[in-house]
Amino acid sequence: MTARNRVMQESFNQEIQFAGVQVHPGDLIIADGSGVVVIPRDKEEEVVKEAEAVATTEARMADGIRQGMSVLEVLEKLGYESMLDKGKEK
């Protein structure tokens, strides 16, 4: 028994479906207090690259705000909203 006697491991390294999401062996699972995300192994490099770009832009945003720019100015100057929309299906 694991998870304080609430969950019993039946197998490992097998494909499962969890909350309607297919999870394959080797997929990356990232979780925090806000939720859980499953990153398919074949998308790992793409997702990490995009996450690094978001982190870099957010750091530049924080710098702009510390330098006295308004949040709206920073959002417009750095194109933050369009960056977040990238890849969304329209």
N, C-alpha and C positions, 0 to 999 in steps of 0.2 A: 504494500500500500504506500501511496505517496500523497502529497498535498493534504496533509493532516487527515489521513484516512478517508478522504472523499473521492479519490480517483485511483483506479487500479490500472496499471500498465498491462495491456494485453499484447502489444507488439511494438516494434520500433523499426525505423527506416522503411516505412511503407507509406504509400499515398493514402491520404485521408481527406475527408471533407469536414470542415469546421465552420459553423455558422454560415453555411452556404458557399464557402470558398474552398476550392481545391488546393491542397497543400501537398507538394511532392518532396521526396527526400532531396536535400540539398538546397531547398528554398530558404531564403533568409526571413527570419521572423523578428520584427522590431516592435517592442511594446513599451508603453509607459502609462502614466495615469490617465492619459487622454484617449488611449485606444491601442489597437494592434494593426500592423500592416504586414502583409505577406509579399515579398519580392521574389518573383520567379528567378531561379538561378541564371537563366539566359538573359535576364534584364538587369542583372546586378551592376555591371559596369555603367550602363546608361543611367540607372537611377542614382548611383553614387556621384556620377559626373554632374547631374542636374541638382542634386542636393548640395554639392559643393558650390555650385553657381548661386543657388539661393542663399547659402550662408555668407558668401562673399558680398552679395548685394545687400543683405541685411546689415552686415558690418559697415558698409559704406553709408547706408541709411542712418545708422546710429551716429556715425561721424558727422553727417550733415546736420542732424538734429542738435548735436553738441555744439556745432558751429553757429547755431542760431536759425537754421532754416525751419520752416514749418513742416509738419508731417506731409501736408498736401504738396508742398514744393518738392520735398524729397521723393515722394511717390511718383510725381510727374517727371522729374529730372532723370530718375533711374529706370523708369518704365517698369516699375514693380508689378503692377496689375497685368500688363501684357506678358510679363515673364511667367506669372502664375497661370495665365490662360494658355500658355504654350502646351500643345499636346492634347488639349481638351477637344473632344468631339463636338462639332457644331451641329 
